[in-house]
Amino acid sequence: MAISALAATTAVSQAAMMLYNATGAGDLPAASGAAYGLDAGVHGQLIELTRAKCQQNSIPLPGGANLQGLCIWASVVAAKFMRHRAMHYTANVVRVKGAGTGDHYFVVASTGVDKVICDITCSQFGGPDFIVGTLAETRAASQTVQAMGQTLRHAYAAGAASTIFVV
């Protein structure tokens, strides 16, 4: 079965919106000189900011350094980053799910021309720490990472085509 985009539950959507609103532009790290403003340093700061804002807002977190289960919340903070620091007009969190397997959340951003994927928790599937870029730019990194019964490339394509957003 193909990976498809789905709406989040009402409770998750409400918590995601609360986290989005609780994360101010001044809380976000400055964009790096790397493509789309994201490099290893910014990635680490976004993960730390996610954990801190979740704790402040009583949002349960997975234990340890594992990013599994953090993708929804990290994507909310990454969406705010893409909007305010990477200067994208829109930045939405999407949820995708494969057949009978877990789901995954990431950002689909746009300046009105190209859609940009921003996934800062893809390492939970054995991928790099983060993947960011257009579908063409993310092809090499995403087509070898298995997730939800297919590859992240399939997940990103489903998310980029979706009009269903969490935030």
C-alpha positions as MATLAB code, in Angstrom:
seq = 'MAISALAATTAVSQAAMMLYNATGAGDLPAASGAAYGLDAGVHGQLIELTRAKCQQNSIPLPGGANLQGLCIWASVVAAKFMRHRAMHYTANVVRVKGAGTGDHYFVVASTGVDKVICDITCSQFGGPDFIVGTLAETRAASQTVQAMGQTLRHAYAAGAASTIFVV';
ca = [
       0.000    0.000    0.000;
       1.226    3.496   -0.786;
       2.128    6.103    1.762;
      -0.613    8.695    2.099;
      -1.172   11.985    3.903;
      -3.640   12.036    6.781;
      -5.099   14.546    9.186;
      -3.898   14.420   12.788;
      -6.275   13.821   15.647;
      -7.951   16.875   17.142;
      -5.932   16.577   20.366;
      -2.632   16.383   18.462;
      -3.610   19.302   16.221;
      -4.531   21.411   19.259;
      -1.260   20.610   21.029;
       0.672   21.313   17.819;
      -1.005   24.702   17.426;
      -0.291   25.508   21.081;
       3.390   24.633   20.543;
       3.523   26.673   17.327;
       2.076   29.714   19.092;
       4.334   29.227   22.130;
       7.436   29.272   19.941;
       8.204   32.899   19.244;
      10.317   34.118   16.359;
      12.843   35.352   18.923;
      13.218   31.803   20.280;
      14.404   30.451   16.937;
      18.082   30.097   16.044;
      19.453   32.296   13.293;
      19.551   30.720    9.858;
      22.958   29.415    8.855;
      24.612   30.137    5.534;
      23.707   26.644    4.359;
      20.889   25.901    1.948;
      17.511   26.814    3.456;
      19.304   28.102    6.559;
      19.718   24.633    8.058;
      23.011   23.008    9.030;
      24.081   20.633   11.816;
      24.295   23.443   14.380;
      20.854   24.833   13.595;
      19.442   21.295   13.554;
      20.737   20.677   17.079;
      19.348   23.998   18.292;
      15.914   23.215   16.809;
      15.829   19.819   18.567;
      16.866   21.439   21.878;
      14.252   24.184   21.419;
      11.592   21.554   20.686;
      12.362   19.667   23.883;
      12.389   22.880   25.955;
       9.101   24.195   24.535;
       7.411   20.810   24.954;
       8.470   20.690   28.604;
       7.232   24.256   29.163;
       3.866   23.344   27.639;
       3.503   19.918   29.323;
       3.717   18.006   26.032;
       5.018   14.465   26.726;
       8.372   13.657   25.130;
      10.026   10.381   24.211;
      12.892    9.454   26.523;
      16.598    9.716   25.781;
      18.217   10.984   22.637;
      15.940    8.937   20.362;
      13.940   11.144   17.990;
      11.206    8.569   17.447;
       7.973   10.115   18.675;
       9.430   13.625   18.514;
       8.758   14.183   14.801;
       5.403   15.928   15.250;
       6.735   18.433   17.784;
      10.097   18.980   16.075;
       8.266   19.557   12.791;
       6.091   22.229   14.398;
       9.203   24.100   15.549;
      10.878   23.518   12.161;
       7.807   24.958   10.413;
       8.155   28.120   12.476;
      11.883   28.225   11.555;
      11.165   27.779    7.846;
       8.616   30.590    7.971;
      10.595   33.110   10.013;
      14.255   32.303    9.336;
      14.317   30.555    5.956;
      11.806   33.101    4.617;
       9.213   30.754    3.176;
       5.731   32.175    2.726;
       4.076   29.003    3.900;
       5.382   26.211    6.078;
       3.003   23.435    7.051;
       3.447   20.250    9.032;
       2.144   17.186    7.218;
       1.453   13.698    8.529;
       2.016   10.645    6.342;
       1.316    6.992    7.060;
       2.140    3.706    5.393;
       0.136    0.500    5.489;
      -0.090   -0.830    9.035;
       3.026    0.993   10.178;
       3.762    4.136   12.133;
       3.319    7.612   10.836;
       5.782   10.449   10.268;
       5.555   14.233   10.370;
       7.704   16.758    8.495;
       7.479   20.253    7.012;
       6.419   21.205    3.505;
       7.344   24.841    2.870;
       6.964   27.064   -0.166;
       7.836   30.484   -1.483;
       5.108   30.087   -4.069;
       7.281   28.379   -6.671;
       8.882   25.194   -5.340;
       7.871   23.072   -2.390;
      10.669   22.435    0.081;
      10.796   19.440    2.408;
      12.301   19.951    5.865;
      12.647   16.789    7.947;
      14.708   17.193   11.114;
      13.929   13.760   12.607;
      14.671   11.441    9.676;
      17.582    9.897   11.603;
      14.990    7.777   13.441;
      14.795    5.715   10.229;
      18.564    5.439    9.847;
      18.832    8.504    7.615;
      20.945   11.601    8.098;
      20.224   14.021   10.956;
      18.090   16.117    8.620;
      16.989   16.356    5.006;
      16.013   19.703    3.500;
      15.378   20.777   -0.092;
      13.027   20.394   -3.010;
      11.915   16.897   -3.977;
      14.654   16.852   -6.610;
      17.269   18.065   -4.133;
      16.281   15.485   -1.513;
      16.165   12.564   -3.936;
      19.611   11.103   -3.208;
      19.238   11.235    0.566;
      15.588   10.165    0.746;
      15.441    7.326   -1.765;
      17.717    5.066    0.283;
      16.032    5.522    3.682;
      13.320    2.970    4.441;
      10.324    4.240    6.386;
       6.746    3.034    6.766;
       7.230    0.185    4.287;
       8.659    2.355    1.504;
      11.269    5.100    1.244;
      11.267    8.604    2.642;
      11.156    9.770   -0.975;
       7.653    8.283   -1.235;
       6.685    9.934    2.062;
       7.984   13.323    0.911;
       6.163   13.084   -2.415;
       2.890   12.259   -0.623;
       3.416   15.147    1.793;
       4.290   17.623   -0.951;
       1.122   16.696   -2.848;
      -1.085   16.936    0.235;
      -3.518   19.695    1.093;
      -4.082   18.205    4.563;
      -2.003   19.930    7.225;
      -1.506   19.530   10.963;
      -0.391   23.136   11.415;
];
